[in-house]
C-alpha cells in the first residue's frame, strides 16, 4: 500500500528551526491532497555530508540519494523536510527536488520564510508555501511533470511570488495523471 512518510533532514544549527508540529500540519495537508496515509518519522536524517562549505548550502541531489537508502516499502514515498538552504550545481537555489517517478523528494523551508526576504515572520504563509512545495515535489514521484496552468500546484515556481500565486490543488489534467498513477498501483481516489 502506498504511504507518505515525512522525514526531518538535518538538525537545527541555530536561527532556523524545523519543528515536528510543522510536519504534523504538513502531513495532514498531504493526506488531504493525495488521499493517502501520511506519517511523520521523528528521527532526523543527518545532512552534513551534503553541505558545500563554499556555497553554505546543501546539495539536494545528495540528500535524495541518502533518502533512497532509508527503509520503507517500494511504494512508500519519502519526503525529506529541512530548514537548510538547498541547491543543485546549475541553479543558485532550489525550494525542493524530487526523483521523477521515484520514491524520494526533499523540500526546504529556508527560502519559504518571510524572514529570508527581510519581512516579519508569517507562520500561516510559511505553512501554505511548504504545503504547495511538498505537494509539487511529491507529485513528481508519481510521474507528474510541470504544468502550464499557473494556478496548478504543478506549475514551476522559481520565486516565492510565483509560489504564492498558484493553488494547493492539481488542475483537472494533473489530477487525471495522478489518478492514473494510483490506478497503476491498484489504488483509486474514489473510495
C-alpha positions in Angstrom: 0.0 0.0 0.0 1.3 3.5 -0.9 2.1 5.7 2.1 3.8 9.1 2.5 6.5 9.4 5.1 7.9 12.8 6.2 11.5 12.8 7.5 13.2 15.8 9.1 16.6 16.4 7.4 19.4 17.9 9.4 19.5 19.4 12.8 19.0 23.0 13.8 22.3 24.9 13.5 20.8 28.0 15.2 18.4 30.5 13.9 16.3 28.2 11.7 14.2 25.6 13.3 12.2 22.7 11.9 9.5 21.7 14.4 7.7 18.4 14.4 4.4 20.2 14.8 5.0 21.9 11.4 5.5 18.4 10.0 2.2 17.2 11.6 0.3 20.1 9.9 2.0 19.3 6.6 1.2 15.6 6.9 -2.5 16.4 7.3 -2.4 18.7 4.2 -0.6 16.0 2.2 -3.1 13.3 3.3 -6.0 15.5 2.1 -4.5 16.2 -1.4 -3.0 12.7 -2.1 -5.7 10.7 -0.4 -3.0 8.5 1.2 -1.9 7.8 4.7 0.9 10.2 5.8 3.2 9.7 8.8 5.9 11.8 10.4 9.1 10.0 11.3 10.7 11.8 14.2 14.3 10.7 13.8 16.1 13.2 11.5 18.3 12.2 8.6 21.7 13.9 9.1 22.7 16.2 6.2 26.2 17.4 7.0 27.6 15.2 4.2 25.6 17.4 1.7 27.0 20.7 2.8 29.0 22.7 0.3 31.2 24.9 2.6 31.9 27.4 -0.1 28.3 28.0 -1.0 27.0 27.5 2.5 24.2 25.4 1.0 23.2 21.7 1.0 23.2 19.7 -2.3 19.6 18.4 -2.6 20.5 15.6 -5.0 22.9 14.1 -2.4 20.1 14.3 0.2 17.8 12.5 -2.3 20.4 9.7 -2.6 20.5 9.4 1.2 16.7 9.3 1.4 16.7 6.5 -1.1 18.7 4.4 1.4 16.0 4.9 4.2 14.0 1.9 4.9 10.5 1.8 3.6 8.4 -0.3 1.2 8.8 0.1 -2.5 5.6 2.1 -2.7 6.3 4.3 0.3 7.1 7.9 -0.8 9.7 9.6 1.4 9.7 13.4 1.8 12.7 15.0 3.4 11.9 18.4 5.0 14.8 20.7 6.0 15.4 24.2 7.3 18.7 24.2 5.3 19.2 26.1 2.1 19.2 23.7 -0.9 20.9 24.0 -4.3 21.8 22.0 -7.4 25.0 23.0 -9.2 23.3 24.6 -12.1 21.0 26.8 -10.0 21.6 29.4 -7.3 19.0 27.6 -5.1 16.0 25.2 -5.2 12.9 25.1 -3.0 13.0 21.3 -3.4 13.9 18.4 -5.7 12.3 15.0 -6.4 13.1 11.8 -8.2 10.7 11.8 -11.2 8.8 8.5 -11.0 11.0 7.6 -8.0 10.1 7.4 -4.3 12.0 10.4 -2.8 11.7 14.1 -2.6 13.1 16.9 -0.5 11.9 20.4 0.3 13.4 23.3 2.2 11.8 25.9 4.5 14.8 28.2 4.2 13.6 30.5 1.3 9.9 30.0 2.0 10.2 32.1 5.2 9.3 35.7 5.0 12.3 36.5 7.2 14.6 35.4 4.4 13.3 38.5 2.4 13.6 40.9 5.4 9.9 40.7 6.3 8.3 39.8 9.6 7.6 36.1 10.2 4.2 34.8 8.9 3.6 31.2 10.1 0.5 30.8 8.0 2.1 31.9 4.8 5.1 29.6 5.6 2.8 26.6 6.1 1.0 27.3 2.8 4.2 27.6 0.9 5.6 24.5 2.5 2.4 22.5 1.6 2.5 23.7 -2.1 6.2 22.9 -2.5 5.8 19.5 -0.8 2.8 18.5 -2.9 4.6 19.7 -6.0 7.7 17.6 -5.3 5.8 14.5 -4.1 3.7 14.6 -7.3 6.9 14.4 -9.3 7.5 11.0 -7.6 4.1 9.9 -9.1 5.3 10.9 -12.5 3.7 14.3 -12.8 5.6 17.0 -14.7 5.4 20.7 -14.6 2.1 22.2 -15.7 1.4 25.2 -17.9 -1.6 26.2 -15.8 -0.1 28.9 -13.4 -2.9 28.1 -10.8 -2.0 24.4 -10.6 0.3 23.2 -7.8 2.4 21.6 -10.5 3.3 24.9 -12.1 7.0 25.6 -11.9 8.0 28.1 -9.2 11.4 29.9 -9.2 10.3 32.6 -6.7 8.1 32.8 -3.7 5.9 35.3 -5.6 5.1 32.6 -8.2 4.6 30.1 -5.4 2.1 32.4 -3.7 0.1 32.7 -6.9 -0.5 29.1 -7.5 -3.0 26.9 -5.7 -2.6 23.9 -3.4 -4.5 21.6 -5.7 -3.9 19.8 -9.0 -5.6 21.1 -12.1 -8.0 18.7 -13.9 -5.3 17.4 -16.2 -2.8 16.8 -13.5 -5.4 15.2 -11.3 -6.1 12.7 -14.1 -2.4 11.9 -14.4 -2.3 11.4 -10.6 -5.4 9.1 -10.7 -3.7 7.0 -13.5 -0.6 6.7 -11.4 -2.6 5.5 -8.4 -4.6 3.1 -10.6 -1.4 1.5 -11.8 -0.7 0.6 -8.2 -4.3 -0.7 -7.7 -5.5 2.4 -5.8 -8.2 5.0 -6.5 -9.1 8.5 -5.4 -12.8 7.5 -5.4 -13.0 5.3 -2.3 
